[in-house]
């Protein structure tokens, strides 16, 4: 990769705009349904605006009828109100229903795309390995939900507000008329003065709110982070309950949890501080808005320019225009939270885009990095392979080897020399270092770490992983369980549970061996995969693997001398300056 290409790619990754988060769904394969729902919602909103206009006109007729004690028109006006109110309720219900439907479809689409990007190309592993972003789970589960629903709500509300504003400005301009003032003996006519009064009132309020509430954007961003950290810490306690109990680490875990919660408390006090200021401003603004239109319209009313009913209509129209101008004020708290969510998603998007760039431009790979090639060769080979830490510090040098199918290799070296890191490099998870690895393109490879991952679900799914739960028959599944001394679990294939907690460490490792027997890999990599087994079980597992997989190459990382008896060759790891 040239420097210019790298710089351009990094720039593309960094340039994640808010529009870049919004646009993809609306031009995706779901755009037909999305735009259909959006148009239906907009049509409903426009009808609601028309009802509000009609209610404004009804206000004048109703209050004039009250003022003139017009008994004849009063029942008719009540029927009109009933019809408009019923239509408004019906439209409000279905408008909200369709908005929720569209919001969830958008969230569902975003979730699928983010999961593909996060899990695809092992980005999730590199993000955790290099600590590039905090709490990806929260960003995918909570932030995407908030982003979709809040963006939709703000956009539709803004559109309705603009249409309402244009409509009621015309009404207010016409009803209120012009105000004539005398300045230095010269008459000054202000056409549509009530509209200008509403605009100035809202603009002044918006500027004050922005000044008072702007710090809440960064404070809310931080609040989302510390809340996620606290929740993650509690999940860690639940996931490691037994280990913590054995260590009697209750006091330490309590102190840690309280320490994290203290950050939530401190940040929450900041939110309270600025929210208090905003509430003062909003309350003052809202209370003044009740009497302000009457005060502004009073001179012309007392002059006999319009009736009491028209005064009420003007007051209602002024309130609507003022609210429309005040959209920013009324939506400020939502906008603050939305902006914090957008910033977190932009950051996460940048991280996912840039993970492959970081692989190529990190200090450890600036001279080429470890090159993993998939070729038509039958053997797995390494040439001039050197392992390093992510910061470029040399870790270990690996002797050149050619691993043929059916051969047995023991990875040998002192503790901390980089044996597990070699396994990561062979799996394509560790690019830091130098040299070349050539792997057969059509070979099935399987890596078994010291503690295998067991998904929550049925035992069948845990045994079949990473294949789907229904891949293997009951007979195949029970047979490999018996072969690995787990026959007691043969009748529990459909039992669902948290198997990582329900099984002992030794049973974990025997289940991993049973998983290997089902998948029958061509190249098997065992990283301390029998360390929790007693000598007899370890002997049995290695005998079973070598007998049932005679054509598979097996590479083992192990410290026990008994394991060395099952291997014909050694891969020597020369320790360098640091440990992993």
MOWO-V233831 format. One record per residue. RES is the residue in one letter. PSI is psi as a letter, one per 40 degrees, with the letter a starting at -180 (* if undefined). D_CENTER is the distance of its C-alpha to the mean C-alpha in Angstrom with 2 decimals. Layout:
res=RES psi=PSI d_center=D_CENTER
res=RES psi=PSI d_center=D_CENTER
This chain:
res=X psi=h d_center=30.55
res=X psi=i d_center=32.44
res=X psi=d d_center=31.47
res=X psi=d d_center=31.22
res=X psi=d d_center=28.93
res=X psi=d d_center=26.71
res=X psi=d d_center=26.71
res=X psi=d d_center=25.95
res=X psi=d d_center=23.02
res=X psi=d d_center=21.63
res=X psi=d d_center=22.27
res=X psi=d d_center=20.43
res=X psi=d d_center=17.34
res=X psi=d d_center=17.71
res=X psi=g d_center=18.42
res=X psi=h d_center=15.06
res=X psi=i d_center=16.09
res=X psi=d d_center=14.69
res=X psi=d d_center=16.81
res=X psi=d d_center=15.36
res=X psi=d d_center=11.97
res=X psi=d d_center=14.09
res=X psi=d d_center=16.92
res=X psi=d d_center=15.89
res=X psi=d d_center=15.60
res=X psi=e d_center=18.94
res=X psi=e d_center=20.75
res=X psi=a d_center=19.33
res=X psi=e d_center=21.32
res=X psi=e d_center=20.32
res=X psi=d d_center=21.74
res=X psi=d d_center=24.92
res=X psi=d d_center=23.49
res=X psi=d d_center=20.99
res=X psi=d d_center=23.87
res=X psi=d d_center=26.21
res=X psi=d d_center=24.16
res=X psi=d d_center=23.61
res=X psi=d d_center=27.36
res=X psi=d d_center=28.28
res=X psi=d d_center=26.23
res=X psi=d d_center=27.81
res=X psi=d d_center=31.20
res=X psi=d d_center=30.78
res=X psi=d d_center=29.84
res=X psi=d d_center=32.87
res=X psi=d d_center=35.08
res=X psi=d d_center=33.94
res=X psi=d d_center=34.92
res=X psi=d d_center=38.30
res=X psi=d d_center=38.78
res=X psi=d d_center=38.16
res=X psi=d d_center=40.78
res=X psi=d d_center=43.15
res=X psi=d d_center=42.65
res=X psi=d d_center=43.44
res=X psi=d d_center=46.71
res=X psi=d d_center=47.34
res=X psi=d d_center=47.11
res=X psi=d d_center=50.15
res=X psi=d d_center=52.15
res=X psi=d d_center=51.38
res=X psi=d d_center=52.30
res=X psi=d d_center=55.34
res=X psi=d d_center=56.45
res=X psi=d d_center=56.10
res=X psi=d d_center=58.00
res=X psi=e d_center=60.81
res=X psi=f d_center=60.81
res=X psi=g d_center=60.47
res=X psi=d d_center=60.60
res=X psi=d d_center=60.74
res=X psi=d d_center=57.38
res=X psi=d d_center=55.49
res=X psi=d d_center=54.89
res=X psi=d d_center=53.94
res=X psi=d d_center=51.34
res=X psi=d d_center=49.88
res=X psi=d d_center=49.58
res=X psi=d d_center=47.81
res=X psi=d d_center=45.33
res=X psi=d d_center=44.79
res=X psi=d d_center=44.05
res=X psi=d d_center=41.65
res=X psi=d d_center=39.88
res=X psi=d d_center=39.55
res=X psi=d d_center=38.16
res=X psi=d d_center=35.68
res=X psi=d d_center=34.45
res=X psi=d d_center=34.16
res=X psi=d d_center=32.23
res=X psi=d d_center=29.91
res=X psi=d d_center=29.10
res=X psi=d d_center=28.47
res=X psi=d d_center=26.67
res=X psi=d d_center=24.11
res=X psi=d d_center=24.04
res=X psi=d d_center=23.43
res=X psi=d d_center=20.79
res=X psi=d d_center=18.84
res=X psi=d d_center=19.48
res=X psi=d d_center=18.31
res=X psi=d d_center=15.15
res=X psi=d d_center=14.25
res=X psi=d d_center=15.41
res=X psi=d d_center=13.24
res=X psi=d d_center=10.08
res=X psi=d d_center=11.59
res=X psi=d d_center=12.32
res=X psi=d d_center=9.00
res=X psi=d d_center=7.59
res=X psi=d d_center=10.81
res=X psi=d d_center=10.69
res=X psi=d d_center=7.50
res=X psi=d d_center=8.98
res=X psi=d d_center=12.24
res=X psi=d d_center=11.45
res=X psi=d d_center=9.90
res=X psi=d d_center=12.74
res=X psi=i d_center=15.24
res=X psi=f d_center=17.92
res=X psi=f d_center=16.90
res=X psi=d d_center=14.33
res=X psi=d d_center=12.62
res=X psi=d d_center=16.16
res=X psi=d d_center=16.87
res=X psi=d d_center=13.81
res=X psi=d d_center=15.05
res=X psi=d d_center=18.62
res=X psi=e d_center=18.58
res=X psi=f d_center=16.17
res=X psi=d d_center=14.36
res=X psi=i d_center=11.11
res=X psi=i d_center=10.70
res=X psi=f d_center=8.54
res=X psi=d d_center=6.04
res=X psi=d d_center=6.13
res=X psi=d d_center=5.33
res=X psi=d d_center=2.26
res=X psi=d d_center=2.16
res=X psi=d d_center=5.08
res=X psi=d d_center=5.94
res=X psi=d d_center=4.70
res=X psi=d d_center=4.94
res=X psi=d d_center=7.93
res=X psi=d d_center=9.28
res=X psi=d d_center=9.14
res=X psi=d d_center=11.00
res=X psi=d d_center=13.42
res=X psi=d d_center=14.20
res=X psi=d d_center=14.74
res=X psi=d d_center=16.97
res=X psi=d d_center=18.78
res=X psi=d d_center=19.50
res=X psi=d d_center=20.69
res=X psi=d d_center=22.92
res=X psi=d d_center=24.24
res=X psi=d d_center=25.12
res=X psi=d d_center=26.90
res=X psi=d d_center=28.81
res=X psi=d d_center=29.66
res=X psi=d d_center=31.12
res=X psi=d d_center=33.19
res=X psi=d d_center=34.33
res=X psi=d d_center=35.23
res=X psi=d d_center=37.34
res=X psi=d d_center=39.05
res=X psi=d d_center=39.91
res=X psi=d d_center=40.93
res=X psi=d d_center=43.63
res=X psi=d d_center=44.70
res=X psi=d d_center=44.80
res=X psi=d d_center=46.56
res=X psi=d d_center=49.18
res=X psi=d d_center=49.79
res=X psi=d d_center=49.94
res=X psi=a d_center=52.09
res=X psi=i d_center=53.17
res=X psi=h d_center=54.06
res=X psi=h d_center=57.19
res=X psi=i d_center=57.58
res=X psi=h d_center=60.52
res=X psi=h d_center=59.93
res=X psi=f d_center=63.08
res=X psi=e d_center=65.17
res=X psi=h d_center=63.07
res=X psi=h d_center=61.25
res=X psi=h d_center=57.53
res=X psi=h d_center=55.80
res=X psi=g d_center=52.02
res=X psi=i d_center=50.97
res=X psi=f d_center=48.01
res=X psi=d d_center=47.96
res=X psi=d d_center=45.72
res=X psi=d d_center=42.94
res=X psi=d d_center=43.33
res=X psi=d d_center=43.35
res=X psi=d d_center=40.07
res=X psi=d d_center=38.44
res=X psi=d d_center=39.75
res=X psi=d d_center=38.73
res=X psi=d d_center=35.10
res=X psi=d d_center=34.90
res=X psi=d d_center=36.36
res=X psi=d d_center=33.91
res=X psi=d d_center=30.89
res=X psi=d d_center=32.12
res=X psi=d d_center=32.65
res=X psi=d d_center=29.23
res=X psi=d d_center=27.54
res=X psi=d d_center=29.78
res=X psi=d d_center=29.17
res=X psi=e d_center=25.43
res=X psi=d d_center=24.00
res=X psi=e d_center=23.23
res=X psi=d d_center=20.80
res=X psi=d d_center=18.10
res=X psi=d d_center=17.95
res=X psi=d d_center=18.75
res=X psi=d d_center=15.86
res=X psi=d d_center=13.47
res=X psi=d d_center=15.32
res=X psi=d d_center=15.31
res=X psi=d d_center=11.58
res=X psi=d d_center=11.98
res=X psi=d d_center=15.18
res=X psi=d d_center=14.17
res=X psi=d d_center=11.46
res=X psi=d d_center=14.29
res=X psi=d d_center=16.73
res=X psi=d d_center=14.97
res=X psi=d d_center=14.51
res=X psi=d d_center=18.18
res=X psi=d d_center=19.35
res=X psi=d d_center=17.75
res=X psi=d d_center=19.58
res=X psi=d d_center=22.75
res=X psi=d d_center=22.49
res=X psi=d d_center=21.91
res=X psi=f d_center=24.83
res=X psi=d d_center=27.07
res=X psi=d d_center=30.17
res=X psi=d d_center=30.09
res=X psi=d d_center=29.66
res=X psi=d d_center=32.48
res=X psi=d d_center=34.73
res=X psi=e d_center=34.30
res=X psi=f d_center=34.78
res=X psi=f d_center=31.83
res=X psi=d d_center=31.30
res=X psi=d d_center=32.48
res=X psi=d d_center=30.26
res=X psi=d d_center=27.11
res=X psi=d d_center=28.10
res=X psi=d d_center=28.66
res=X psi=d d_center=25.34
res=X psi=d d_center=23.47
res=X psi=d d_center=25.68
res=X psi=d d_center=25.14
res=X psi=d d_center=21.36
res=X psi=d d_center=22.00
res=X psi=d d_center=24.53
res=X psi=d d_center=21.88
res=X psi=d d_center=20.17
res=X psi=d d_center=23.70
res=X psi=d d_center=24.57
res=X psi=d d_center=21.54
res=X psi=d d_center=22.17
res=X psi=d d_center=25.75
res=X psi=d d_center=24.74
res=X psi=d d_center=22.74
res=X psi=d d_center=25.86
res=X psi=d d_center=28.13
res=X psi=d d_center=26.65
res=X psi=d d_center=25.98
res=X psi=d d_center=29.66
res=X psi=d d_center=30.78
res=X psi=d d_center=28.76
res=X psi=d d_center=30.16
res=X psi=d d_center=33.65
res=X psi=d d_center=33.26
res=X psi=d d_center=31.69
res=X psi=d d_center=34.34
res=X psi=d d_center=37.12
res=X psi=d d_center=35.90
res=X psi=d d_center=35.67
res=X psi=d d_center=39.07
res=X psi=d d_center=40.84
res=X psi=d d_center=39.43
res=X psi=d d_center=41.40
res=X psi=e d_center=44.77
res=X psi=d d_center=44.18
res=X psi=d d_center=44.83
res=X psi=d d_center=47.99
res=X psi=d d_center=49.21
res=X psi=d d_center=48.71
res=X psi=e d_center=50.28
res=X psi=d d_center=53.11
res=X psi=d d_center=55.62
res=X psi=d d_center=55.85
res=X psi=d d_center=55.85
res=X psi=d d_center=58.73
res=X psi=e d_center=60.45
res=X psi=f d_center=60.44
res=X psi=d d_center=58.18
res=X psi=i d_center=56.30
res=X psi=i d_center=56.43
res=X psi=d d_center=54.48
res=X psi=d d_center=52.46
res=X psi=d d_center=51.49
res=X psi=d d_center=50.64
res=X psi=d d_center=48.16
res=X psi=d d_center=46.81
res=X psi=d d_center=46.47
res=X psi=d d_center=44.74
res=X psi=d d_center=42.25
res=X psi=d d_center=41.69
res=X psi=d d_center=41.37
res=X psi=d d_center=38.74
res=X psi=d d_center=36.74
res=X psi=d d_center=37.17
res=X psi=d d_center=36.35
res=X psi=d d_center=33.16
res=X psi=d d_center=32.21
res=X psi=d d_center=32.98
res=X psi=e d_center=31.03
res=X psi=d d_center=27.75
res=X psi=d d_center=26.20
res=X psi=d d_center=27.64
res=X psi=d d_center=26.67
res=X psi=e d_center=23.04
res=X psi=d d_center=22.69
res=X psi=d d_center=20.79
res=X psi=d d_center=18.23
res=X psi=d d_center=18.16
res=X psi=d d_center=17.66
res=X psi=d d_center=14.56
res=X psi=d d_center=13.24
res=X psi=d d_center=14.19
res=X psi=d d_center=12.46
res=X psi=d d_center=9.06
res=X psi=d d_center=10.14
res=X psi=d d_center=11.28
res=X psi=d d_center=8.20
res=X psi=d d_center=6.55
res=X psi=d d_center=10.15
res=X psi=d d_center=10.50
res=X psi=d d_center=7.80
res=X psi=d d_center=9.42
res=X psi=d d_center=12.70
res=X psi=d d_center=12.30
res=X psi=d d_center=11.67
res=X psi=d d_center=14.58
res=X psi=e d_center=16.75
res=X psi=d d_center=16.78
res=X psi=d d_center=19.83
res=X psi=d d_center=21.45
res=X psi=d d_center=21.26
res=X psi=d d_center=22.93
res=X psi=d d_center=25.77
res=X psi=e d_center=26.32
res=X psi=i d_center=26.06
res=X psi=d d_center=29.44
res=X psi=e d_center=29.95
res=X psi=e d_center=29.73
res=X psi=e d_center=31.42
res=X psi=e d_center=34.58
res=X psi=d d_center=33.13
res=X psi=a d_center=31.12
res=X psi=h d_center=31.56
res=X psi=h d_center=32.10
res=X psi=h d_center=31.28
res=X psi=h d_center=33.25
res=X psi=h d_center=33.54
res=X psi=a d_center=37.16
res=X psi=e d_center=39.88
res=X psi=i d_center=41.37
res=X psi=e d_center=42.04
res=X psi=i d_center=41.45
res=X psi=h d_center=38.59
res=X psi=i d_center=39.87
res=X psi=i d_center=38.97
res=X psi=h d_center=40.75
res=X psi=f d_center=40.90
res=X psi=h d_center=37.69
res=X psi=h d_center=36.62
res=X psi=i d_center=33.57
res=X psi=i d_center=32.06
res=X psi=i d_center=29.46
res=X psi=d d_center=26.47
res=X psi=e d_center=28.55
res=X psi=e d_center=31.41
res=X psi=h d_center=33.65
res=X psi=i d_center=35.71
res=X psi=d d_center=35.18
res=X psi=i d_center=37.44
res=X psi=h d_center=39.60
res=X psi=h d_center=39.82
res=X psi=i d_center=43.08
res=X psi=h d_center=43.19
res=X psi=i d_center=43.08
res=X psi=h d_center=43.33
res=X psi=h d_center=41.98
res=X psi=i d_center=43.78
res=X psi=h d_center=42.83
res=X psi=e d_center=44.58
res=X psi=i d_center=44.91
res=X psi=h d_center=43.90
res=X psi=h d_center=42.57
res=X psi=h d_center=42.01
res=X psi=h d_center=39.82
res=X psi=h d_center=41.96
res=X psi=i d_center=41.51
res=X psi=i d_center=41.41
res=X psi=h d_center=38.52
res=X psi=e d_center=35.73
res=X psi=e d_center=37.14
res=X psi=f d_center=34.11
res=X psi=d d_center=34.80
res=X psi=d d_center=31.26
res=X psi=d d_center=30.06
res=X psi=d d_center=32.44
res=X psi=d d_center=30.78
res=X psi=d d_center=27.40
res=X psi=d d_center=29.20
res=X psi=d d_center=30.86
res=X psi=e d_center=27.53
res=X psi=e d_center=26.18
res=X psi=e d_center=23.72
res=X psi=g d_center=25.84
res=X psi=e d_center=26.97
res=X psi=h d_center=28.52
res=X psi=a d_center=32.26
res=X psi=i d_center=34.75
res=X psi=a d_center=36.65
res=X psi=h d_center=36.22
res=X psi=h d_center=35.21
res=X psi=h d_center=36.50
res=X psi=i d_center=35.22
res=X psi=h d_center=36.62
res=X psi=d d_center=34.41
res=X psi=e d_center=35.35
res=X psi=i d_center=35.23
res=X psi=h d_center=33.00
res=X psi=i d_center=31.70
res=X psi=h d_center=30.39
res=X psi=h d_center=29.28
res=X psi=h d_center=29.84
res=X psi=i d_center=28.71
res=X psi=d d_center=30.45
res=X psi=h d_center=27.90
res=X psi=i d_center=26.58
res=X psi=h d_center=23.30
res=X psi=h d_center=24.05
res=X psi=i d_center=21.43
res=X psi=h d_center=21.67
res=X psi=a d_center=23.80
res=X psi=i d_center=27.34
res=X psi=d d_center=29.57
res=X psi=d d_center=30.13
res=X psi=d d_center=26.46
res=X psi=d d_center=26.52
res=X psi=d d_center=29.79
res=X psi=e d_center=28.78
res=X psi=h d_center=25.48
res=X psi=e d_center=24.18
res=X psi=i d_center=26.15
res=X psi=i d_center=25.51
res=X psi=d d_center=27.39
res=X psi=e d_center=30.19
res=X psi=d d_center=31.11
res=X psi=i d_center=34.05
res=X psi=i d_center=36.85
res=X psi=d d_center=37.86
res=X psi=d d_center=40.92
res=X psi=d d_center=39.09
res=X psi=d d_center=36.59
res=X psi=d d_center=39.40
res=X psi=d d_center=41.55
res=X psi=d d_center=39.14
res=X psi=d d_center=38.47
res=X psi=d d_center=42.25
res=X psi=d d_center=42.57
res=X psi=f d_center=40.26
res=X psi=f d_center=41.97
res=X psi=f d_center=39.32
res=X psi=d d_center=41.60
res=X psi=e d_center=40.91
res=X psi=e d_center=37.42
res=X psi=d d_center=38.90
res=X psi=e d_center=39.03
res=X psi=f d_center=35.50
res=X psi=d d_center=33.56
res=X psi=e d_center=32.13
res=X psi=h d_center=31.37
res=X psi=i d_center=27.72
res=X psi=i d_center=26.58
res=X psi=g d_center=24.79
res=X psi=d d_center=27.17
res=X psi=d d_center=26.07
res=X psi=d d_center=27.46
res=X psi=e d_center=30.32
res=X psi=i d_center=31.88
res=X psi=i d_center=33.67
res=X psi=d d_center=32.84
res=X psi=d d_center=35.90
res=X psi=d d_center=34.84
res=X psi=d d_center=31.42
res=X psi=d d_center=33.35
res=X psi=d d_center=35.80
res=X psi=d d_center=33.08
res=X psi=d d_center=31.59
res=X psi=d d_center=35.12
res=X psi=d d_center=35.46
res=X psi=d d_center=32.25
res=X psi=d d_center=33.94
res=X psi=d d_center=37.05
res=X psi=d d_center=35.20
res=X psi=d d_center=33.45
res=X psi=g d_center=36.55
res=X psi=i d_center=35.07
res=X psi=d d_center=37.34
res=X psi=h d_center=36.08
res=X psi=h d_center=35.08
res=X psi=h d_center=33.69
res=X psi=h d_center=34.17
res=X psi=g d_center=32.85
res=X psi=f d_center=34.75
res=X psi=e d_center=34.03
res=X psi=e d_center=37.15
res=X psi=d d_center=37.17
res=X psi=e d_center=36.80
res=X psi=i d_center=39.69
res=X psi=i d_center=43.31
res=X psi=d d_center=45.82
res=X psi=d d_center=46.96
res=X psi=d d_center=43.53
res=X psi=d d_center=42.52
res=X psi=d d_center=45.77
res=X psi=d d_center=45.21
res=X psi=d d_center=41.67
res=X psi=d d_center=42.80
res=X psi=d d_center=45.90
res=X psi=d d_center=43.92
res=X psi=d d_center=41.46
res=X psi=d d_center=44.28
res=X psi=d d_center=46.49
res=X psi=e d_center=44.00
res=X psi=g d_center=42.31
res=X psi=d d_center=45.43
res=X psi=e d_center=44.07
res=X psi=h d_center=40.74
res=X psi=h d_center=40.47
res=X psi=h d_center=39.34
res=X psi=h d_center=38.13
res=X psi=h d_center=37.96
res=X psi=h d_center=36.99
res=X psi=i d_center=39.17
res=X psi=e d_center=41.47
res=X psi=h d_center=43.96
res=X psi=d d_center=47.18
res=X psi=d d_center=47.43
res=X psi=d d_center=44.49
res=X psi=d d_center=46.33
res=X psi=d d_center=49.00
res=X psi=e d_center=46.71
res=X psi=i d_center=46.10
res=X psi=d d_center=48.50
res=X psi=i d_center=46.89
res=X psi=i d_center=45.04
res=X psi=h d_center=42.40
res=X psi=h d_center=43.26
res=X psi=h d_center=40.60
res=X psi=h d_center=42.17
res=X psi=i d_center=40.44
res=X psi=b d_center=39.72
res=X psi=e d_center=38.76
res=X psi=i d_center=35.55
res=X psi=i d_center=33.75
res=X psi=* d_center=30.27
